[in-house]
Amino acid sequence: MADKKRNNLFAAVGAATGLGNAFRFPALCVSYGAAFIFAYAAALALVCFPLLCAELHFGRRAGNARHAKLWAFIMRVAAANSALIALYYAVIASKLGSACLSFACFAAAEADLSTVFFIVTAALVAAVVFILLSRGQRALAISGRLSVGLSLALFCFLAVNGMVRGGAFSSLDFSSLLGGSIWADALGQALLALSLAAGVMPSFARAQCADFSVPRTAFIIVAANFAGCLLALFSTLSFVSQFPQTDGINCALTVYPQVVAAVAKSQVGARVFGTLVYAVLTVVAVHSLASLATPAITLARKIKYAPAIFCVASVLLLPLFSCFGLRVLSACDRAACSVSAILIAFAECLFFASQRDIKGANKLFMHFLCPLACGSLALFSLCSARFGCFSPFAAACAFVALAAVWACGALPQLTYLIKRVKILRKIKSPYEKDA
């Protein structure tokens, strides 16, 4: 029983400490300055922690929830969005694997044989993902342990070197927090990094033992994610002289070679260390890919060859996501993470607020804190991003959303109390009967 809890926890932590930590988070810190850390921490504390508690809770009791069909529909939409992210993660994993082979042969991230390396690693990634999806939760737990252990060792080593060099917080500018886009990107990054609004965490909760502690598990996952982000920040910003104004895989192929060159002084050392760095990133990418694909595969369990179909589809779509200098990949990344995920999270919060049969601490999370925080911040960030700065209109929309979502949580409770009062009034006391 204890082993099963630990395995599922490692699988969940592995899904929450993936590629978003490795290069998307440092790229956003460069775009907005180191103040992005505070926006990200606020998104984790105010939105992601209560939302994660809610998803874990509903993952283990979804079949007994009120309006279970509505929850199932939201999960299907979330799984479809998660599957889309997983499809272009196949491109990212293949690119990282290709860079690993390039470093092993030529001590560089990109070489003349990069196309051949890309095809080879794409086939290997598809084969490994097929095995992970076919073997189920146990295989994901093993890959999660491997992903967490290797990435923790690598980034701790780089972070120690980075803190010795210094310069990670040289761009600390709090004025960027007045813009709306920083909050939209912080929320989108937090949802992506924790695999929220993607059906991943409810899937882990269903596989977990029924008596696991929801708040404790959620805190461990969020703390591991934030620690991983800080490690990635110290592992990159202190070494990089010119950070590209792009996120995603282009950023990884530009930044980490500079990190390798700064740490390893000789060509042989650069070859060995670069191969190691990109091998670890590839392992993390493969685990993230399999974790994101799990909800869709679980929903399609009636299809006999669902894992094989997904892997073949990911290989066939590689040229589409790779074309136009990976601009298609970047566009899909931003749409799925900063728009679809936020809207799905908002829909989840509305659903959680309607559940009036929840007791204890979960009632506070799902009826009030989670819907209020996610609803208001999501609407505020989306509206402010539209104007590029703090907007009174965005604040008004956030206030209206806050009131609406609060009503969704409060009105069922108020209705319940009114019914109870009416029932009590109808029941006459013994003294009234005698009179």
TORKOL-4160 file (C-alpha; in steps of 0.2 Angstrom, whole numbers, padded with zeros to 4 digits, m for minus):
435
<pt num="1" X="0000" Y="0000" Z="0000"/>
<pt num="2" X="0014" Y="0012" Z="0005"/>
<pt num="3" X="0024" Y="0008" Z="m0011"/>
<pt num="4" X="0008" Y="0011" Z="m0022"/>
<pt num="5" X="0006" Y="0028" Z="m0013"/>
<pt num="6" X="0025" Y="0033" Z="m0016"/>
<pt num="7" X="0024" Y="0027" Z="m0034"/>
<pt num="8" X="0009" Y="0037" Z="m0039"/>
<pt num="9" X="0016" Y="0052" Z="m0030"/>
<pt num="10" X="0033" Y="0051" Z="m0040"/>
<pt num="11" X="0022" Y="0049" Z="m0056"/>
<pt num="12" X="0013" Y="0065" Z="m0051"/>
<pt num="13" X="0028" Y="0075" Z="m0046"/>
<pt num="14" X="0037" Y="0069" Z="m0062"/>
<pt num="15" X="0022" Y="0076" Z="m0072"/>
<pt num="16" X="0023" Y="0093" Z="m0062"/>
<pt num="17" X="0042" Y="0095" Z="m0064"/>
<pt num="18" X="0044" Y="0093" Z="m0082"/>
<pt num="19" X="0050" Y="0104" Z="m0097"/>
<pt num="20" X="0040" Y="0119" Z="m0092"/>
<pt num="21" X="0053" Y="0121" Z="m0077"/>
<pt num="22" X="0068" Y="0117" Z="m0088"/>
<pt num="23" X="0067" Y="0131" Z="m0101"/>
<pt num="24" X="0050" Y="0139" Z="m0102"/>
<pt num="25" X="0051" Y="0146" Z="m0085"/>
<pt num="26" X="0069" Y="0154" Z="m0087"/>
<pt num="27" X="0063" Y="0161" Z="m0104"/>
<pt num="28" X="0048" Y="0170" Z="m0096"/>
<pt num="29" X="0059" Y="0176" Z="m0082"/>
<pt num="30" X="0070" Y="0184" Z="m0095"/>
<pt num="31" X="0055" Y="0192" Z="m0104"/>
<pt num="32" X="0048" Y="0200" Z="m0089"/>
<pt num="33" X="0063" Y="0201" Z="m0077"/>
<pt num="34" X="0065" Y="0191" Z="m0062"/>
<pt num="35" X="0049" Y="0199" Z="m0054"/>
<pt num="36" X="0040" Y="0185" Z="m0064"/>
<pt num="37" X="0045" Y="0173" Z="m0050"/>
<pt num="38" X="0033" Y="0183" Z="m0039"/>
<pt num="39" X="0019" Y="0182" Z="m0051"/>
<pt num="40" X="0022" Y="0164" Z="m0053"/>
<pt num="41" X="0022" Y="0161" Z="m0035"/>
<pt num="42" X="0006" Y="0170" Z="m0033"/>
<pt num="43" X="m0002" Y="0159" Z="m0047"/>
<pt num="44" X="0004" Y="0144" Z="m0038"/>
<pt num="45" X="m0003" Y="0149" Z="m0021"/>
<pt num="46" X="m0019" Y="0157" Z="m0026"/>
<pt num="47" X="m0025" Y="0147" Z="m0040"/>
<pt num="48" X="m0015" Y="0131" Z="m0043"/>
<pt num="49" X="m0014" Y="0124" Z="m0025"/>
<pt num="50" X="m0033" Y="0125" Z="m0022"/>
<pt num="51" X="m0036" Y="0119" Z="m0040"/>
<pt num="52" X="m0025" Y="0104" Z="m0038"/>
<pt num="53" X="m0033" Y="0100" Z="m0021"/>
<pt num="54" X="m0050" Y="0100" Z="m0030"/>
<pt num="55" X="m0044" Y="0090" Z="m0045"/>
<pt num="56" X="m0036" Y="0077" Z="m0034"/>
<pt num="57" X="m0052" Y="0076" Z="m0023"/>
<pt num="58" X="m0063" Y="0074" Z="m0038"/>
<pt num="59" X="m0052" Y="0061" Z="m0046"/>
<pt num="60" X="m0056" Y="0049" Z="m0032"/>
<pt num="61" X="m0074" Y="0053" Z="m0031"/>
<pt num="62" X="m0079" Y="0058" Z="m0049"/>
<pt num="63" X="m0091" Y="0044" Z="m0051"/>
<pt num="64" X="m0101" Y="0049" Z="m0035"/>
<pt num="65" X="m0101" Y="0068" Z="m0039"/>
<pt num="66" X="m0116" Y="0078" Z="m0042"/>
<pt num="67" X="m0118" Y="0081" Z="m0061"/>
<pt num="68" X="m0105" Y="0068" Z="m0064"/>
<pt num="69" X="m0109" Y="0068" Z="m0083"/>
<pt num="70" X="m0104" Y="0087" Z="m0084"/>
<pt num="71" X="m0088" Y="0083" Z="m0075"/>
<pt num="72" X="m0085" Y="0069" Z="m0088"/>
<pt num="73" X="m0087" Y="0081" Z="m0102"/>
<pt num="74" X="m0075" Y="0094" Z="m0094"/>
<pt num="75" X="m0062" Y="0080" Z="m0092"/>
<pt num="76" X="m0064" Y="0075" Z="m0111"/>
<pt num="77" X="m0061" Y="0093" Z="m0116"/>
<pt num="78" X="m0046" Y="0093" Z="m0104"/>
<pt num="79" X="m0039" Y="0077" Z="m0111"/>
<pt num="80" X="m0041" Y="0083" Z="m0129"/>
<pt num="81" X="m0031" Y="0098" Z="m0124"/>
<pt num="82" X="m0018" Y="0088" Z="m0115"/>
<pt num="83" X="m0017" Y="0076" Z="m0130"/>
<pt num="84" X="m0013" Y="0091" Z="m0141"/>
<pt num="85" X="0001" Y="0097" Z="m0129"/>
<pt num="86" X="0008" Y="0079" Z="m0129"/>
<pt num="87" X="0008" Y="0078" Z="m0148"/>
<pt num="88" X="0020" Y="0093" Z="m0150"/>
<pt num="89" X="0030" Y="0087" Z="m0134"/>
<pt num="90" X="0035" Y="0073" Z="m0146"/>
<pt num="91" X="0043" Y="0086" Z="m0157"/>
<pt num="92" X="0052" Y="0093" Z="m0142"/>
<pt num="93" X="0058" Y="0076" Z="m0135"/>
<pt num="94" X="0064" Y="0071" Z="m0153"/>
<pt num="95" X="0074" Y="0088" Z="m0154"/>
<pt num="96" X="0081" Y="0086" Z="m0137"/>
<pt num="97" X="0086" Y="0068" Z="m0141"/>
<pt num="98" X="0094" Y="0074" Z="m0158"/>
<pt num="99" X="0104" Y="0087" Z="m0148"/>
<pt num="100" X="0110" Y="0073" Z="m0136"/>
<pt num="101" X="0117" Y="0063" Z="m0151"/>
<pt num="102" X="0124" Y="0078" Z="m0159"/>
<pt num="103" X="0134" Y="0083" Z="m0143"/>
<pt num="104" X="0140" Y="0065" Z="m0142"/>
<pt num="105" X="0147" Y="0065" Z="m0160"/>
<pt num="106" X="0151" Y="0083" Z="m0163"/>
<pt num="107" X="0151" Y="0092" Z="m0146"/>
<pt num="108" X="0137" Y="0104" Z="m0153"/>
<pt num="109" X="0118" Y="0104" Z="m0151"/>
<pt num="110" X="0115" Y="0105" Z="m0170"/>
<pt num="111" X="0126" Y="0097" Z="m0183"/>
<pt num="112" X="0126" Y="0092" Z="m0201"/>
<pt num="113" X="0117" Y="0075" Z="m0197"/>
<pt num="114" X="0104" Y="0083" Z="m0186"/>
<pt num="115" X="0090" Y="0078" Z="m0198"/>
<pt num="116" X="0095" Y="0060" Z="m0197"/>
<pt num="117" X="0097" Y="0061" Z="m0178"/>
<pt num="118" X="0080" Y="0069" Z="m0177"/>
<pt num="119" X="0072" Y="0054" Z="m0187"/>
<pt num="120" X="0081" Y="0041" Z="m0176"/>
<pt num="121" X="0076" Y="0049" Z="m0159"/>
<pt num="122" X="0058" Y="0052" Z="m0165"/>
<pt num="123" X="0057" Y="0033" Z="m0168"/>
<pt num="124" X="0065" Y="0029" Z="m0151"/>
<pt num="125" X="0054" Y="0042" Z="m0142"/>
<pt num="126" X="0038" Y="0034" Z="m0150"/>
<pt num="127" X="0043" Y="0016" Z="m0145"/>
<pt num="128" X="0047" Y="0021" Z="m0127"/>
<pt num="129" X="0031" Y="0031" Z="m0125"/>
<pt num="130" X="0021" Y="0016" Z="m0132"/>
<pt num="131" X="0029" Y="0005" Z="m0119"/>
<pt num="132" X="0025" Y="0018" Z="m0105"/>
<pt num="133" X="0007" Y="0020" Z="m0111"/>
<pt num="134" X="0004" Y="0001" Z="m0113"/>
<pt num="135" X="0011" Y="m0004" Z="m0096"/>
<pt num="136" X="0000" Y="0009" Z="m0087"/>
<pt num="137" X="0003" Y="0018" Z="m0070"/>
<pt num="138" X="0017" Y="0007" Z="m0064"/>
<pt num="139" X="0028" Y="0011" Z="m0079"/>
<pt num="140" X="0024" Y="0030" Z="m0077"/>
<pt num="141" X="0029" Y="0029" Z="m0059"/>
<pt num="142" X="0046" Y="0021" Z="m0064"/>
<pt num="143" X="0049" Y="0035" Z="m0077"/>
<pt num="144" X="0044" Y="0048" Z="m0065"/>
<pt num="145" X="0057" Y="0042" Z="m0052"/>
<pt num="146" X="0070" Y="0042" Z="m0066"/>
<pt num="147" X="0065" Y="0059" Z="m0072"/>
<pt num="148" X="0064" Y="0067" Z="m0055"/>
<pt num="149" X="0080" Y="0059" Z="m0049"/>
<pt num="150" X="0091" Y="0064" Z="m0064"/>
<pt num="151" X="0084" Y="0081" Z="m0066"/>
<pt num="152" X="0086" Y="0085" Z="m0048"/>
<pt num="153" X="0104" Y="0079" Z="m0048"/>
<pt num="154" X="0108" Y="0089" Z="m0064"/>
<pt num="155" X="0100" Y="0105" Z="m0059"/>
<pt num="156" X="0106" Y="0105" Z="m0041"/>
<pt num="157" X="0124" Y="0104" Z="m0048"/>
<pt num="158" X="0121" Y="0118" Z="m0061"/>
<pt num="159" X="0112" Y="0129" Z="m0048"/>
<pt num="160" X="0126" Y="0128" Z="m0036"/>
<pt num="161" X="0138" Y="0133" Z="m0049"/>
<pt num="162" X="0126" Y="0147" Z="m0055"/>
<pt num="163" X="0124" Y="0154" Z="m0037"/>
<pt num="164" X="0143" Y="0155" Z="m0035"/>
<pt num="165" X="0144" Y="0165" Z="m0052"/>
<pt num="166" X="0129" Y="0176" Z="m0047"/>
<pt num="167" X="0119" Y="0187" Z="m0058"/>
<pt num="168" X="0103" Y="0177" Z="m0058"/>
<pt num="169" X="0092" Y="0192" Z="m0051"/>
<pt num="170" X="0101" Y="0206" Z="m0060"/>
<pt num="171" X="0085" Y="0210" Z="m0069"/>
<pt num="172" X="0073" Y="0212" Z="m0054"/>
<pt num="173" X="0060" Y="0225" Z="m0060"/>
<pt num="174" X="0044" Y="0225" Z="m0051"/>
<pt num="175" X="0036" Y="0238" Z="m0063"/>
<pt num="176" X="0032" Y="0223" Z="m0075"/>
<pt num="177" X="0020" Y="0216" Z="m0062"/>
<pt num="178" X="0008" Y="0231" Z="m0067"/>
<pt num="179" X="0006" Y="0223" Z="m0084"/>
<pt num="180" X="m0008" Y="0210" Z="m0087"/>
<pt num="181" X="0002" Y="0199" Z="m0099"/>
<pt num="182" X="0014" Y="0194" Z="m0085"/>
<pt num="183" X="m0001" Y="0187" Z="m0075"/>
<pt num="184" X="m0008" Y="0178" Z="m0090"/>
<pt num="185" X="0009" Y="0170" Z="m0094"/>
<pt num="186" X="0012" Y="0166" Z="m0075"/>
<pt num="187" X="m0005" Y="0157" Z="m0074"/>
<pt num="188" X="m0003" Y="0148" Z="m0090"/>
<pt num="189" X="0014" Y="0143" Z="m0086"/>
<pt num="190" X="0008" Y="0137" Z="m0068"/>
<pt num="191" X="m0006" Y="0127" Z="m0076"/>
<pt num="192" X="0006" Y="0119" Z="m0089"/>
<pt num="193" X="0020" Y="0115" Z="m0076"/>
<pt num="194" X="0008" Y="0106" Z="m0064"/>
<pt num="195" X="m0002" Y="0098" Z="m0078"/>
<pt num="196" X="m0018" Y="0106" Z="m0072"/>
<pt num="197" X="m0034" Y="0107" Z="m0082"/>
<pt num="198" X="m0027" Y="0093" Z="m0093"/>
<pt num="199" X="m0035" Y="0078" Z="m0084"/>
<pt num="200" X="m0018" Y="0072" Z="m0078"/>
<pt num="201" X="m0020" Y="0074" Z="m0059"/>
<pt num="202" X="m0037" Y="0067" Z="m0058"/>
<pt num="203" X="m0030" Y="0051" Z="m0067"/>
<pt num="204" X="m0016" Y="0050" Z="m0054"/>
<pt num="205" X="m0029" Y="0052" Z="m0040"/>
<pt num="206" X="m0040" Y="0038" Z="m0047"/>
<pt num="207" X="m0025" Y="0026" Z="m0047"/>
<pt num="208" X="m0020" Y="0032" Z="m0029"/>
<pt num="209" X="m0026" Y="0024" Z="m0013"/>
<pt num="210" X="m0043" Y="0030" Z="m0007"/>
<pt num="211" X="m0036" Y="0036" Z="0010"/>
<pt num="212" X="m0022" Y="0048" Z="0004"/>
<pt num="213" X="m0021" Y="0066" Z="0010"/>
<pt num="214" X="m0027" Y="0078" Z="m0003"/>
<pt num="215" X="m0019" Y="0094" Z="0004"/>
<pt num="216" X="m0003" Y="0085" Z="0009"/>
<pt num="217" X="m0001" Y="0078" Z="m0008"/>
<pt num="218" X="m0005" Y="0094" Z="m0017"/>
<pt num="219" X="0007" Y="0104" Z="m0006"/>
<pt num="220" X="0021" Y="0091" Z="m0010"/>
<pt num="221" X="0018" Y="0093" Z="m0029"/>
<pt num="222" X="0017" Y="0112" Z="m0029"/>
<pt num="223" X="0033" Y="0113" Z="m0018"/>
<pt num="224" X="0042" Y="0102" Z="m0029"/>
<pt num="225" X="0037" Y="0112" Z="m0044"/>
<pt num="226" X="0042" Y="0128" Z="m0037"/>
<pt num="227" X="0059" Y="0121" Z="m0031"/>
<pt num="228" X="0062" Y="0114" Z="m0048"/>
<pt num="229" X="0058" Y="0131" Z="m0056"/>
<pt num="230" X="0071" Y="0140" Z="m0045"/>
<pt num="231" X="0084" Y="0127" Z="m0048"/>
<pt num="232" X="0081" Y="0129" Z="m0067"/>
<pt num="233" X="0082" Y="0148" Z="m0065"/>
<pt num="234" X="0099" Y="0147" Z="m0056"/>
<pt num="235" X="0105" Y="0134" Z="m0068"/>
<pt num="236" X="0103" Y="0145" Z="m0084"/>
<pt num="237" X="0102" Y="0164" Z="m0081"/>
<pt num="238" X="0119" Y="0165" Z="m0072"/>
<pt num="239" X="0128" Y="0156" Z="m0087"/>
<pt num="240" X="0119" Y="0164" Z="m0102"/>
<pt num="241" X="0126" Y="0180" Z="m0109"/>
<pt num="242" X="0112" Y="0182" Z="m0123"/>
<pt num="243" X="0096" Y="0174" Z="m0119"/>
<pt num="244" X="0084" Y="0173" Z="m0134"/>
<pt num="245" X="0067" Y="0181" Z="m0133"/>
<pt num="246" X="0059" Y="0165" Z="m0138"/>
<pt num="247" X="0052" Y="0151" Z="m0127"/>
<pt num="248" X="0050" Y="0132" Z="m0131"/>
<pt num="249" X="0062" Y="0121" Z="m0139"/>
<pt num="250" X="0072" Y="0135" Z="m0149"/>
<pt num="251" X="0076" Y="0142" Z="m0132"/>
<pt num="252" X="0082" Y="0125" Z="m0125"/>
<pt num="253" X="0093" Y="0123" Z="m0141"/>
<pt num="254" X="0101" Y="0140" Z="m0138"/>
<pt num="255" X="0103" Y="0142" Z="m0120"/>
<pt num="256" X="0109" Y="0125" Z="m0114"/>
<pt num="257" X="0124" Y="0124" Z="m0126"/>
<pt num="258" X="0130" Y="0141" Z="m0118"/>
<pt num="259" X="0128" Y="0133" Z="m0100"/>
<pt num="260" X="0138" Y="0118" Z="m0106"/>
<pt num="261" X="0152" Y="0129" Z="m0113"/>
<pt num="262" X="0152" Y="0139" Z="m0097"/>
<pt num="263" X="0154" Y="0124" Z="m0086"/>
<pt num="264" X="0165" Y="0112" Z="m0096"/>
<pt num="265" X="0181" Y="0121" Z="m0102"/>
<pt num="266" X="0188" Y="0108" Z="m0113"/>
<pt num="267" X="0180" Y="0101" Z="m0129"/>
<pt num="268" X="0180" Y="0083" Z="m0122"/>
<pt num="269" X="0172" Y="0089" Z="m0106"/>
<pt num="270" X="0159" Y="0099" Z="m0117"/>
<pt num="271" X="0155" Y="0083" Z="m0127"/>
<pt num="272" X="0152" Y="0072" Z="m0111"/>
<pt num="273" X="0143" Y="0085" Z="m0101"/>
<pt num="274" X="0132" Y="0091" Z="m0116"/>
<pt num="275" X="0127" Y="0073" Z="m0120"/>
<pt num="276" X="0123" Y="0071" Z="m0101"/>
<pt num="277" X="0112" Y="0087" Z="m0100"/>
<pt num="278" X="0102" Y="0083" Z="m0116"/>
<pt num="279" X="0100" Y="0065" Z="m0111"/>
<pt num="280" X="0092" Y="0071" Z="m0094"/>
<pt num="281" X="0081" Y="0083" Z="m0103"/>
<pt num="282" X="0076" Y="0070" Z="m0116"/>
<pt num="283" X="0071" Y="0058" Z="m0101"/>
<pt num="284" X="0061" Y="0072" Z="m0093"/>
<pt num="285" X="0052" Y="0076" Z="m0110"/>
<pt num="286" X="0047" Y="0058" Z="m0113"/>
<pt num="287" X="0040" Y="0056" Z="m0096"/>
<pt num="288" X="0030" Y="0073" Z="m0098"/>
<pt num="289" X="0024" Y="0067" Z="m0115"/>
<pt num="290" X="0018" Y="0050" Z="m0108"/>
<pt num="291" X="0009" Y="0059" Z="m0093"/>
<pt num="292" X="0000" Y="0071" Z="m0104"/>
<pt num="293" X="m0006" Y="0057" Z="m0115"/>
<pt num="294" X="m0012" Y="0046" Z="m0101"/>
<pt num="295" X="m0029" Y="0055" Z="m0099"/>
<pt num="296" X="m0033" Y="0053" Z="m0117"/>
<pt num="297" X="m0028" Y="0035" Z="m0118"/>
<pt num="298" X="m0038" Y="0031" Z="m0102"/>
<pt num="299" X="m0054" Y="0039" Z="m0110"/>
<pt num="300" X="m0050" Y="0029" Z="m0126"/>
<pt num="301" X="m0047" Y="0013" Z="m0117"/>
<pt num="302" X="m0061" Y="0004" Z="m0127"/>
<pt num="303" X="m0051" Y="0007" Z="m0142"/>
<pt num="304" X="m0039" Y="m0008" Z="m0143"/>
<pt num="305" X="m0024" Y="0000" Z="m0150"/>
<pt num="306" X="m0026" Y="0017" Z="m0143"/>
<pt num="307" X="m0007" Y="0019" Z="m0137"/>
<pt num="308" X="m0001" Y="0013" Z="m0154"/>
<pt num="309" X="m0013" Y="0025" Z="m0163"/>
<pt num="310" X="m0007" Y="0040" Z="m0152"/>
<pt num="311" X="0012" Y="0036" Z="m0155"/>
<pt num="312" X="0009" Y="0034" Z="m0174"/>
<pt num="313" X="m0001" Y="0050" Z="m0174"/>
<pt num="314" X="0013" Y="0059" Z="m0165"/>
<pt num="315" X="0026" Y="0053" Z="m0178"/>
<pt num="316" X="0015" Y="0058" Z="m0193"/>
<pt num="317" X="0012" Y="0076" Z="m0186"/>
<pt num="318" X="0031" Y="0079" Z="m0183"/>
<pt num="319" X="0033" Y="0088" Z="m0200"/>
<pt num="320" X="0018" Y="0099" Z="m0196"/>
<pt num="321" X="0024" Y="0105" Z="m0179"/>
<pt num="322" X="0042" Y="0106" Z="m0186"/>
<pt num="323" X="0038" Y="0117" Z="m0201"/>
<pt num="324" X="0041" Y="0136" Z="m0203"/>
<pt num="325" X="0055" Y="0137" Z="m0190"/>
<pt num="326" X="0044" Y="0128" Z="m0177"/>
<pt num="327" X="0032" Y="0143" Z="m0177"/>
<pt num="328" X="0018" Y="0131" Z="m0178"/>
<pt num="329" X="0024" Y="0123" Z="m0162"/>
<pt num="330" X="0026" Y="0139" Z="m0153"/>
<pt num="331" X="0008" Y="0145" Z="m0158"/>
<pt num="332" X="0000" Y="0128" Z="m0153"/>
<pt num="333" X="0010" Y="0130" Z="m0136"/>
<pt num="334" X="0004" Y="0147" Z="m0132"/>
<pt num="335" X="m0014" Y="0143" Z="m0138"/>
<pt num="336" X="m0015" Y="0127" Z="m0127"/>
<pt num="337" X="m0006" Y="0133" Z="m0112"/>
<pt num="338" X="m0011" Y="0152" Z="m0111"/>
<pt num="339" X="m0029" Y="0151" Z="m0117"/>
<pt num="340" X="m0037" Y="0133" Z="m0118"/>
<pt num="341" X="m0030" Y="0128" Z="m0101"/>
<pt num="342" X="m0036" Y="0144" Z="m0092"/>
<pt num="343" X="m0053" Y="0142" Z="m0099"/>
<pt num="344" X="m0054" Y="0124" Z="m0094"/>
<pt num="345" X="m0048" Y="0128" Z="m0077"/>
<pt num="346" X="m0062" Y="0141" Z="m0076"/>
<pt num="347" X="m0075" Y="0128" Z="m0081"/>
<pt num="348" X="m0068" Y="0116" Z="m0068"/>
<pt num="349" X="m0070" Y="0129" Z="m0054"/>
<pt num="350" X="m0088" Y="0133" Z="m0059"/>
<pt num="351" X="m0091" Y="0114" Z="m0058"/>
<pt num="352" X="m0082" Y="0113" Z="m0041"/>
<pt num="353" X="m0093" Y="0127" Z="m0034"/>
<pt num="354" X="m0109" Y="0118" Z="m0038"/>
<pt num="355" X="m0105" Y="0103" Z="m0027"/>
<pt num="356" X="m0114" Y="0107" Z="m0011"/>
<pt num="357" X="m0112" Y="0089" Z="m0004"/>
<pt num="358" X="m0093" Y="0092" Z="0000"/>
<pt num="359" X="m0088" Y="0093" Z="0018"/>
<pt num="360" X="m0074" Y="0099" Z="0029"/>
<pt num="361" X="m0058" Y="0108" Z="0022"/>
<pt num="362" X="m0062" Y="0103" Z="0004"/>
<pt num="363" X="m0078" Y="0113" Z="0005"/>
<pt num="364" X="m0068" Y="0129" Z="0008"/>
<pt num="365" X="m0057" Y="0125" Z="m0006"/>
<pt num="366" X="m0070" Y="0120" Z="m0019"/>
<pt num="367" X="m0084" Y="0132" Z="m0015"/>
<pt num="368" X="m0075" Y="0148" Z="m0011"/>
<pt num="369" X="m0056" Y="0149" Z="m0012"/>
<pt num="370" X="m0053" Y="0139" Z="m0028"/>
<pt num="371" X="m0068" Y="0147" Z="m0039"/>
<pt num="372" X="m0064" Y="0164" Z="m0033"/>
<pt num="373" X="m0045" Y="0164" Z="m0035"/>
<pt num="374" X="m0045" Y="0155" Z="m0052"/>
<pt num="375" X="m0061" Y="0164" Z="m0059"/>
<pt num="376" X="m0055" Y="0181" Z="m0055"/>
<pt num="377" X="m0037" Y="0179" Z="m0059"/>
<pt num="378" X="m0040" Y="0170" Z="m0075"/>
<pt num="379" X="m0052" Y="0183" Z="m0081"/>
<pt num="380" X="m0041" Y="0197" Z="m0076"/>
<pt num="381" X="m0026" Y="0190" Z="m0084"/>
<pt num="382" X="m0035" Y="0186" Z="m0100"/>
<pt num="383" X="m0043" Y="0204" Z="m0101"/>
<pt num="384" X="m0027" Y="0213" Z="m0096"/>
<pt num="385" X="m0016" Y="0203" Z="m0109"/>
<pt num="386" X="m0028" Y="0210" Z="m0122"/>
<pt num="387" X="m0023" Y="0227" Z="m0118"/>
<pt num="388" X="m0005" Y="0224" Z="m0113"/>
<pt num="389" X="m0006" Y="0233" Z="m0097"/>
<pt num="390" X="m0017" Y="0236" Z="m0081"/>
<pt num="391" X="m0035" Y="0239" Z="m0087"/>
<pt num="392" X="m0050" Y="0246" Z="m0077"/>
<pt num="393" X="m0060" Y="0236" Z="m0089"/>
<pt num="394" X="m0051" Y="0220" Z="m0085"/>
<pt num="395" X="m0053" Y="0224" Z="m0066"/>
<pt num="396" X="m0072" Y="0226" Z="m0069"/>
<pt num="397" X="m0073" Y="0210" Z="m0078"/>
<pt num="398" X="m0063" Y="0201" Z="m0064"/>
<pt num="399" X="m0075" Y="0208" Z="m0051"/>
<pt num="400" X="m0090" Y="0203" Z="m0061"/>
<pt num="401" X="m0083" Y="0185" Z="m0063"/>
<pt num="402" X="m0078" Y="0185" Z="m0045"/>
<pt num="403" X="m0096" Y="0189" Z="m0040"/>
<pt num="404" X="m0103" Y="0176" Z="m0052"/>
<pt num="405" X="m0092" Y="0162" Z="m0046"/>
<pt num="406" X="m0095" Y="0166" Z="m0028"/>
<pt num="407" X="m0114" Y="0165" Z="m0032"/>
<pt num="408" X="m0111" Y="0148" Z="m0039"/>
<pt num="409" X="m0103" Y="0142" Z="m0023"/>
<pt num="410" X="m0114" Y="0152" Z="m0011"/>
<pt num="411" X="m0132" Y="0150" Z="m0018"/>
<pt num="412" X="m0132" Y="0131" Z="m0017"/>
<pt num="413" X="m0127" Y="0133" Z="0002"/>
<pt num="414" X="m0140" Y="0146" Z="0004"/>
<pt num="415" X="m0154" Y="0136" Z="m0004"/>
<pt num="416" X="m0149" Y="0121" Z="0007"/>
<pt num="417" X="m0151" Y="0132" Z="0023"/>
<pt num="418" X="m0168" Y="0139" Z="0017"/>
<pt num="419" X="m0175" Y="0121" Z="0014"/>
<pt num="420" X="m0168" Y="0116" Z="0031"/>
<pt num="421" X="m0177" Y="0131" Z="0040"/>
<pt num="422" X="m0193" Y="0127" Z="0031"/>
<pt num="423" X="m0193" Y="0109" Z="0036"/>
<pt num="424" X="m0189" Y="0114" Z="0054"/>
<pt num="425" X="m0204" Y="0126" Z="0054"/>
<pt num="426" X="m0216" Y="0112" Z="0048"/>
<pt num="427" X="m0210" Y="0101" Z="0063"/>
<pt num="428" X="m0220" Y="0106" Z="0078"/>
<pt num="429" X="m0213" Y="0103" Z="0095"/>
<pt num="430" X="m0222" Y="0092" Z="0108"/>
<pt num="431" X="m0227" Y="0108" Z="0118"/>
<pt num="432" X="m0236" Y="0115" Z="0103"/>
<pt num="433" X="m0245" Y="0099" Z="0100"/>
<pt num="434" X="m0251" Y="0099" Z="0118"/>
<pt num="435" X="m0257" Y="0116" Z="0117"/>
